């Protein structure tokens, strides 16, 4: 059995011994880029490796491609291979922040053609709540795997020109995963130019979670997203946020709800605003 969306702490803890499972801790803090690695070293799920949002799950920003551009697929594949990933392995990813960084890794692995990847539902806290142990220190030595990226799935992304063409289109919906205040265009430390893409709807990624930090049920997610989509087919949905990270959380939630086919705008708002000709809205 393979997991392609979410996995519970109990199911992960009961995974049969031996090879075939690769776990990645993706914990990260936008306020302190080194904090996630420090927390990993202090304690992580046994056997987990560490993936850094900016060093592993993104490429270098140029000033025109957003804060967290997609990584070079060959470089990311080499990183995953070095951490022991092989083509037939089950991957489980988690973080300590409700899932946005783990969802980025989940989305990237699917983009590279590895569908057997799941986010630990509830993340690090769910593991702790289940009374399961952590281990400290760096990762144990692991034999390199055989993972090779196939050609990235171009149907999973759109660029700024596609987004511009979708503004106001009857068969498209731009869905922004940022907080409501950022969506309205209120001043904040992350967006040098506050605002949103005209015509976008707002679905804060944190609304995908229940009070216990786990994802809401598929039925609830389907109902809530269907209300926002208002008849737009999932394939007509463009997911964006500030830099293409938290939008992956909405991608994961839609997948859990059975609403498949939404595409990611990787550059998101941080790329959109570098061109003054692109329209903006506030309020």
Buried (B, 14 or more C-beta within 10 A) or exposed (E): EEBBBBBBBEBBBEBEEEEEBBBBBBBBBBEEEEBBBEBBBEBBBEBBBBBBBBBBBBBEBEEEBBBBBBBEBEEBBBBBBEBBBBEEBBBBBBBBBBBBBBBBBBBBBBBBBBEBBBBBBBBBBBBBEEEBEBEEEEBEEEEEBEBBBEEBEEEBBBEBEEBBEBBEEEEBBBBBBBBEEBBBBBEEEBBEEBBBBBBBBBBBBBBBBEEEBBBBEBEEBBEBBBEBBEEBEBEBBBBBBBBBBBBBBBBBBBBBBEBEEBBBBBBBBBBBBBEEEBEBBEE
